[in-house]
Amino acid sequence: MRMWLKGGVLLLLCWAQGTAAGTLLVVGDSISAAFGLETSQGWVHLLEQRLQQEGLDHQVVNASITGDTTAGGLSRLPTLLAEHDPELVILELGGNDGLRGQPPAQMKQNLSQMVALSRESGAQVLLLGMRLPPNLGQRYTSAFAGVFDSLAEEKQLAYVPFLLEGVGGVSGMMQADGVHPTADAQQKLLENVWPVLEPLL
């Protein structure tokens, strides 16, 4: 009986250690897919390294696709949630909606549905906001930014207002296309995310 109890306790301890850390699912576009760079240079890969350095045994699944929109992310999300059962979903979408001039209201609806689906699956959500260059017009760029701000407030989300803070428009931090961050900028992206992400782990 005593041996059985010891064995049971050992199994429980092993089970607890094996399930203590969950999966972080990143659903994003080219910014998180490390467009123009080696995958190992991207901020998501740097996040994996940071987790290891901090002794956090979380698995990171990067489901980001260059060119993806909120509509595309929404269509992919149910399968991703079922496959990976994440503890945390990091949403980094909307930039391509804005560059294509998609209606902000539709973008907000798509993101809102993604938040709902993630929470229904038991995952926390971290929203990474984006801002658009001013040449797209003040009215549209303000409405676009307002989508992230209002959604974060309404849904009480962990929120980074502008993922490219300190990167967008900064010399040496953007690739020649003016849209995608350089390899040198990736650490700054991680530093923008980490203070908001860490308390969720």
TAZI-V11969 format. One record per residue. N is the residue number from 0. RES is the residue in one small letter. OMEGA is omega in whole degrees, 0 to 359 (NA if undefined). Layout:
n->N res->RES omega->OMEGA
n->N res->RES omega->OMEGA
This chain:
n->0 res->m omega->181
n->1 res->r omega->179
n->2 res->m omega->179
n->3 res->w omega->179
n->4 res->l omega->179
n->5 res->k omega->179
n->6 res->g omega->179
n->7 res->g omega->178
n->8 res->v omega->180
n->9 res->l omega->179
n->10 res->l omega->179
n->11 res->l omega->179
n->12 res->l omega->179
n->13 res->c omega->179
n->14 res->w omega->181
n->15 res->a omega->179
n->16 res->q omega->183
n->17 res->g omega->183
n->18 res->t omega->185
n->19 res->a omega->181
n->20 res->a omega->182
n->21 res->g omega->182
n->22 res->t omega->173
n->23 res->l omega->181
n->24 res->l omega->179
n->25 res->v omega->178
n->26 res->v omega->186
n->27 res->g omega->180
n->28 res->d omega->186
n->29 res->s omega->180
n->30 res->i omega->179
n->31 res->s omega->177
n->32 res->a omega->178
n->33 res->a omega->180
n->34 res->f omega->178
n->35 res->g omega->183
n->36 res->l omega->167
n->37 res->e omega->180
n->38 res->t omega->182
n->39 res->s omega->179
n->40 res->q omega->187
n->41 res->g omega->184
n->42 res->w omega->180
n->43 res->v omega->176
n->44 res->h omega->177
n->45 res->l omega->176
n->46 res->l omega->177
n->47 res->e omega->179
n->48 res->q omega->179
n->49 res->r omega->179
n->50 res->l omega->178
n->51 res->q omega->179
n->52 res->q omega->181
n->53 res->e omega->180
n->54 res->g omega->181
n->55 res->l omega->188
n->56 res->d omega->178
n->57 res->h omega->173
n->58 res->q omega->178
n->59 res->v omega->176
n->60 res->v omega->180
n->61 res->n omega->180
n->62 res->a omega->182
n->63 res->s omega->181
n->64 res->i omega->177
n->65 res->t omega->179
n->66 res->g omega->184
n->67 res->d omega->178
n->68 res->t omega->177
n->69 res->t omega->178
n->70 res->a omega->178
n->71 res->g omega->179
n->72 res->g omega->179
n->73 res->l omega->181
n->74 res->s omega->182
n->75 res->r omega->192
n->76 res->l omega->182
n->77 res->p omega->179
n->78 res->t omega->180
n->79 res->l omega->179
n->80 res->l omega->180
n->81 res->a omega->184
n->82 res->e omega->189
n->83 res->h omega->179
n->84 res->d omega->187
n->85 res->p omega->172
n->86 res->e omega->183
n->87 res->l omega->175
n->88 res->v omega->177
n->89 res->i omega->181
n->90 res->l omega->178
n->91 res->e omega->181
n->92 res->l omega->178
n->93 res->g omega->181
n->94 res->g omega->181
n->95 res->n omega->173
n->96 res->d omega->182
n->97 res->g omega->181
n->98 res->l omega->178
n->99 res->r omega->178
n->100 res->g omega->179
n->101 res->q omega->180
n->102 res->p omega->179
n->103 res->p omega->181
n->104 res->a omega->179
n->105 res->q omega->177
n->106 res->m omega->179
n->107 res->k omega->179
n->108 res->q omega->180
n->109 res->n omega->180
n->110 res->l omega->179
n->111 res->s omega->178
n->112 res->q omega->178
n->113 res->m omega->176
n->114 res->v omega->182
n->115 res->a omega->180
n->116 res->l omega->180
n->117 res->s omega->181
n->118 res->r omega->178
n->119 res->e omega->180
n->120 res->s omega->179
n->121 res->g omega->183
n->122 res->a omega->167
n->123 res->q omega->181
n->124 res->v omega->172
n->125 res->l omega->181
n->126 res->l omega->176
n->127 res->l omega->184
n->128 res->g omega->179
n->129 res->m omega->175
n->130 res->r omega->182
n->131 res->l omega->177
n->132 res->p omega->185
n->133 res->p omega->183
n->134 res->n omega->177
n->135 res->l omega->176
n->136 res->g omega->185
n->137 res->q omega->183
n->138 res->r omega->182
n->139 res->y omega->182
n->140 res->t omega->177
n->141 res->s omega->179
n->142 res->a omega->180
n->143 res->f omega->179
n->144 res->a omega->181
n->145 res->g omega->178
n->146 res->v omega->182
n->147 res->f omega->182
n->148 res->d omega->183
n->149 res->s omega->180
n->150 res->l omega->179
n->151 res->a omega->181
n->152 res->e omega->183
n->153 res->e omega->183
n->154 res->k omega->181
n->155 res->q omega->184
n->156 res->l omega->163
n->157 res->a omega->196
n->158 res->y omega->169
n->159 res->v omega->187
n->160 res->p omega->182
n->161 res->f omega->183
n->162 res->l omega->184
n->163 res->l omega->178
n->164 res->e omega->180
n->165 res->g omega->181
n->166 res->v omega->181
n->167 res->g omega->179
n->168 res->g omega->181
n->169 res->v omega->182
n->170 res->s omega->179
n->171 res->g omega->182
n->172 res->m omega->182
n->173 res->m omega->177
n->174 res->q omega->185
n->175 res->a omega->180
n->176 res->d omega->179
n->177 res->g omega->184
n->178 res->v omega->187
n->179 res->h omega->181
n->180 res->p omega->177
n->181 res->t omega->176
n->182 res->a omega->181
n->183 res->d omega->183
n->184 res->a omega->189
n->185 res->q omega->178
n->186 res->q omega->178
n->187 res->k omega->177
n->188 res->l omega->179
n->189 res->l omega->180
n->190 res->e omega->175
n->191 res->n omega->184
n->192 res->v omega->192
n->193 res->w omega->182
n->194 res->p omega->179
n->195 res->v omega->182
n->196 res->l omega->188
n->197 res->e omega->181
n->198 res->p omega->181
n->199 res->l omega->186
n->200 res->l omega->NA
